Amino acid sequence: MAKYRKKPVVIEAVQYDGTFPMEFLRYDERVFSDGGNGICIKTLEGVMTARPGDWIIRGVKDELYPCKPDIFEATYEPAEVAP
């Protein structure tokens, strides 16, 4: 068995504040209200729900998915943006 390290990838993300639609997701047909204070996101793995405080990530192939704050903080750090 071999060990592998995840390649460094820069992603876009926004912390969901409970309002819908957020500018980051405004015209995306993959995102819809769950009828309460969350949003449903059609991900590559099926429909997932994001609650206020969760992060919404746009991946390298424009895929969307929610991420819990503790996982986000353990996995991501701010990226330096080139001028």
Buried (B, 14 or more C-beta within 10 A) or exposed (E): EEEEEEEEEEBEBEBBEEEBEBEBBEEBEBBBEBEEEBBBBBBEEEEBEBBEEBBBBBBEEEBBBBBEEEEBEEEBEEEEEEE
